[in-house]
Amino acid sequence: MPEFIPLQYSPLSEEEQQRRATAFFEQCQRRRTVRDFSNEPVSRKLIETLIMTAGTAPSGANRQPWKFVVVTDAALKKRIREAAEKEEKESYEQRMTDQWLQDLKVLGTDWHKEFLESAPALIVVFSSNYELENGGIHKNYYVKESVGIAVGFLLAAIHNAGLAALTHTPSPMNFLQEILERPENEKPFLLVPIGYPMKGALVPDIGRKKLNEIALWR
Ligand SMILES: Cc1cc2nc3c(=O)[nH]c(=O)nc-3n(C[C@H](O)[C@H](O)[C@H](O)COP(=O)(O)O)c2cc1C
């Protein structure tokens, strides 16, 4: 028989709901992807709290198919940068379509990934399609959806804590599995450098879609 416990729930007045929703929206509206980090360190405890927040995300059948590997070691970050830049150089010069390169132009990005060394910590997110349990394979469900939601929680938590982050997807990124010595069932999902923005950091002047472009009422 499944066991149940009382839900912890405190109702809010409609006014308080709207106040909180607006405050959270305004805070999220200020989040930007940062590509220039200062070398100021971030405490391990703070990063652990952010990861615990990511770990509160919902997941298919509660399988929690994620793993967060935190890299602060300078030599490891250097290896990751070198491997990522090798792939990214090839992507920018050979693999990306003209349309893709055109879409990236406004961001001013290229294959150089200095942030992989300058950010004080890299959170490398792994996803698992299955776990090895009792000598057998135990499948996970809706893995991409689940890990994507957990990363959303992570990014919101990072921003909420006054830190900056970048969502980085070097492609392909199997090298992360090798360098970080993760088992066969853990596949790199994406890489999140975190830290403080460099003084005077600039971000691309891009916009967000308006409500009527992203929401429909029927
Ligand atoms: C799945 C995903 C992959 C991304 N990959 C990269 C990347 O490899 N390099 C990069 O500089 N930015 C990357 N970004 C950041 C986006 O370019 C950025 O979120 C977008 O331009 C909007 O800017 P904003 O986050 O400041 O609102 C990625 C974002 C997402 C969600």
Ligand as a Chemical Component Dictionary entry (heavy atoms), coordinates in Angstrom:
data_LIG
# 
_chem_comp.id                   LIG 
_chem_comp.type                 NON-POLYMER 
_chem_comp.pdbx_formal_charge   0 
_chem_comp.three_letter_code    LIG 
# 
loop_
_chem_comp_atom.comp_id 
_chem_comp_atom.atom_id 
_chem_comp_atom.alt_atom_id 
_chem_comp_atom.type_symbol 
_chem_comp_atom.charge 
_chem_comp_atom.model_Cartn_x 
_chem_comp_atom.model_Cartn_y 
_chem_comp_atom.model_Cartn_z 
_chem_comp_atom.pdbx_ordinal 
LIG C1  C1  C 0 19.652 24.848 -23.796 1  
LIG C2  C2  C 0 20.468 26.109 -23.908 2  
LIG C3  C3  C 0 21.720 26.056 -24.473 3  
LIG C4  C4  C 0 22.522 27.187 -24.538 4  
LIG N1  N1  N 0 23.797 27.096 -25.018 5  
LIG C5  C5  C 0 24.602 28.172 -24.982 6  
LIG C6  C6  C 0 25.968 28.039 -25.361 7  
LIG O1  O1  O 0 26.444 26.951 -25.667 8  
LIG N2  N2  N 0 26.746 29.147 -25.338 9  
LIG C7  C7  C 0 26.255 30.363 -24.938 10 
LIG O2  O2  O 0 27.017 31.335 -24.938 11 
LIG N3  N3  N 0 24.967 30.514 -24.549 12 
LIG C8  C8  C 0 24.133 29.447 -24.558 13 
LIG N4  N4  N 0 22.834 29.561 -24.117 14 
LIG C9  C9  C 0 22.348 30.862 -23.603 15 
LIG C10 C10 C 0 21.401 31.537 -24.569 16 
LIG O3  O3  O 0 22.120 32.078 -25.648 17 
LIG C11 C11 C 0 20.633 32.640 -23.807 18 
LIG O4  O4  O 0 19.855 32.053 -22.816 19 
LIG C12 C12 C 0 19.730 33.431 -24.742 20 
LIG O5  O5  O 0 20.487 34.151 -25.672 21 
LIG C13 C13 C 0 18.829 34.405 -23.970 22 
LIG O6  O6  O 0 19.604 35.295 -23.210 23 
LIG P1  P1  P 0 19.345 35.472 -21.656 24 
LIG O7  O7  O 0 19.593 34.144 -20.996 25 
LIG O8  O8  O 0 20.333 36.532 -21.217 26 
LIG O9  O9  O 0 17.923 35.893 -21.481 27 
LIG C14 C14 C 0 22.019 28.433 -24.058 28 
LIG C15 C15 C 0 20.745 28.482 -23.481 29 
LIG C16 C16 C 0 19.977 27.338 -23.401 30 
LIG C17 C17 C 0 18.621 27.407 -22.726 31 
# 
loop_
_chem_comp_bond.comp_id 
_chem_comp_bond.atom_id_1 
_chem_comp_bond.atom_id_2 
_chem_comp_bond.value_order 
_chem_comp_bond.pdbx_ordinal 
LIG C1  C2  SING 1  
LIG C2  C3  SING 2  
LIG C2  C16 DOUB 3  
LIG C3  C4  DOUB 4  
LIG C4  N1  SING 5  
LIG C4  C14 SING 6  
LIG N1  C5  DOUB 7  
LIG C5  C6  SING 8  
LIG C5  C8  SING 9  
LIG C6  O1  DOUB 10 
LIG C6  N2  SING 11 
LIG N2  C7  SING 12 
LIG C7  O2  DOUB 13 
LIG C7  N3  SING 14 
LIG N3  C8  DOUB 15 
LIG C8  N4  SING 16 
LIG N4  C9  SING 17 
LIG N4  C14 SING 18 
LIG C9  C10 SING 19 
LIG C10 O3  SING 20 
LIG C10 C11 SING 21 
LIG C11 O4  SING 22 
LIG C11 C12 SING 23 
LIG C12 O5  SING 24 
LIG C12 C13 SING 25 
LIG C13 O6  SING 26 
LIG O6  P1  SING 27 
LIG P1  O7  DOUB 28 
LIG P1  O8  SING 29 
LIG P1  O9  SING 30 
LIG C14 C15 DOUB 31 
LIG C15 C16 SING 32 
LIG C16 C17 SING 33 
# 
